[in-house]
């Protein structure tokens, strides 16, 4: 199998070389074209029939414009359109505003892409936890396993459900999971 | 002996080509990798093919969907055969699709797909296909890519000159290959001659839903009806069928059906017969045939046995049927895009016979007949002949067109595709396919408006074309670029089953109509549930109905108790996803059937008859999500006399 792959690779290389010999535009141009037509894989699928996925719901939500900008800066759009399922705890813009001054600006810098991705990923749990399931988490004393590997505590106080200390104020179902709107950023 | 000769000729042709090929390479100087051929079939990741190709699966009973020019396989659509991949023919909803007057028939031999047309041009609504063995016609939706309807054809056997459609999809036509007693009866085989009939069946297609209904059956003389095509343009209203065994032999046809120098192409003025039956003509005959319809809203098929068919005796409609003498057991019977030429490919001949529609009409007008066969007038060969293509090949089979005045004919024995000019009959190009080509397909190539950029040749033999896989090789197909003066072989690819014919269309005609999900709020399945909260179990004696939900990544319920040995357990599973391309599967241990694959918004039912006490798991068979492996459940099966109450739960 490896040999076959190597051969294929070699053949493709030859092909590319051959193409660049005979073609004015060159092979680089054509492979760029191929990439740009589907730059984001599943994230760029045009689909106005299915229910919106987590990314589409977030993009259409004005109170989450900071979160969306952060997701785009961290380049983790794919995660939010993946088959999942995912439960995403989505801080509103005010939650980001409440972070210490300069924190967000710093995280949005390209060199901090990895850190930003980690922080955002801590807001996503594999699995589909609607509010009733989250309540059962609290009642049964089960902790919520987050995509970063952290476990967060789910608590109920006066009918309000909180995850990692962040209170859930609304829930929106999505085709690949569910979004719970929270009032603060969940920090380690 | 014959095989040896064929092999030798193939070898010689192969060697010649090899030499010629080397010469060309030498002249070219850049080598295969330097040529543009690879680029012509290379569809880069993320890019899409230009055209769809629907290849018949022959003895697989199914239809395969490919992309052109890449030759990539997109899908296998189950039509006449049970298909464990989706549960077609195994799920309770789809079992009725395979019902016939012979009972449940889980297989057929799918031959000739044809895409629906409007004004003689492909319209991309449906594709029709024939079951050759237990005569049936299927209609497949090009929105859902699912088989929606199958109608059995009575008084037919070896449903071969099918399933070709008229130019506004008024009719899908099914002609019998084997003449049989009509009605069937216990009689000596050697009394075949003059007693057996060849039924040509015109099935009306409802334009809104595509539903099929037999309008009439023409009971023709007992020849073998091989292939057919509708007139188009000026010849719209006529249908042409090739025949062989006009000798009416009933044994060793290999020899006895090759005695006559010429057989016939039957020209049928179906508009005239339609008018006849609309005015009360024809004879109702008792029959028994299945009509199976799948309803997208209930996600269920129903099978109805029909008990009557309207038959027409050719003698009762004078002036509607004529025979055109055509040499040597013609196979292909193809009509050019303008509707003037009717092309008969005499499969034991070297030449291709082209009849003229205008000349045919003139001869009929002048009543110039050369006798009759069972009262049906035979026209003079020379009166209707437009021309003959002196092909230089051997064994012409089938012809399609590019819409630029050219015809392309396959030759089985000499293994080649020959391009020739309509009107002048001049051969302008020929390319060896090497491997005994059967049919060919140009997308839209049997319509008024061919999409004539590529030609797909479907070879019957593969031998050394691919890495060997034991004695049986998947058949090979080859893509030719026919946009230039000379044909250019671009690529070959393996097919599935045995493609006898194919249909193709530009991608734009079909791709935008392809369905993404079934809407849950339009799901009218009697056992469907609108949300997981409605999940429940009902017992009716030994029948247990489980109304189950599946959504990433769990079943509701997933713990079930109170099932007993000897129960008939029906899992009615609704997929509550509303997300494109997210099916869920279902399989139960020890189940005497296949898994089922349930599309988003769909409900499907799987039957399980537990035979052993214990706790038995089920699971999702489709890797649906990151937590797919967690998507499972248990059923407790107790002895038949147990008092355990029915109960179910999820995360309690």
Boltz contact constraints between the chains, C-beta under 6 A:
constraints:
  - contact:
      token1: [A, 14]
      token2: [B, 33]
      max_distance: 6.0
  - contact:
      token1: [A, 15]
      token2: [B, 33]
      max_distance: 6.0
  - contact:
      token1: [A, 18]
      token2: [B, 33]
      max_distance: 6.0
  - contact:
      token1: [A, 18]
      token2: [B, 34]
      max_distance: 6.0
  - contact:
      token1: [A, 34]
      token2: [B, 44]
      max_distance: 6.0
  - contact:
      token1: [A, 34]
      token2: [B, 46]
      max_distance: 6.0
  - contact:
      token1: [A, 34]
      token2: [B, 47]
      max_distance: 6.0
  - contact:
      token1: [A, 37]
      token2: [B, 46]
      max_distance: 6.0
  - contact:
      token1: [A, 38]
      token2: [B, 46]
      max_distance: 6.0
  - contact:
      token1: [A, 47]
      token2: [B, 580]
      max_distance: 6.0
  - contact:
      token1: [A, 49]
      token2: [B, 516]
      max_distance: 6.0
  - contact:
      token1: [A, 50]
      token2: [B, 516]
      max_distance: 6.0
  - contact:
      token1: [A, 50]
      token2: [B, 517]
      max_distance: 6.0
  - contact:
      token1: [A, 50]
      token2: [B, 578]
      max_distance: 6.0
  - contact:
      token1: [A, 50]
      token2: [B, 579]
      max_distance: 6.0
  - contact:
      token1: [A, 50]
      token2: [B, 580]
      max_distance: 6.0
  - contact:
      token1: [A, 51]
      token2: [B, 578]
      max_distance: 6.0
  - contact:
      token1: [A, 83]
      token2: [B, 625]
      max_distance: 6.0
  - contact:
      token1: [A, 84]
      token2: [B, 625]
      max_distance: 6.0
  - contact:
      token1: [A, 85]
      token2: [B, 552]
      max_distance: 6.0
  - contact:
      token1: [A, 85]
      token2: [B, 553]
      max_distance: 6.0
  - contact:
      token1: [A, 85]
      token2: [B, 625]
      max_distance: 6.0
  - contact:
      token1: [A, 126]
      token2: [B, 626]
      max_distance: 6.0
  - contact:
      token1: [A, 127]
      token2: [B, 627]
      max_distance: 6.0
  - contact:
      token1: [A, 128]
      token2: [B, 552]
      max_distance: 6.0
  - contact:
      token1: [A, 175]
      token2: [B, 578]
      max_distance: 6.0
  - contact:
      token1: [A, 175]
      token2: [B, 579]
      max_distance: 6.0
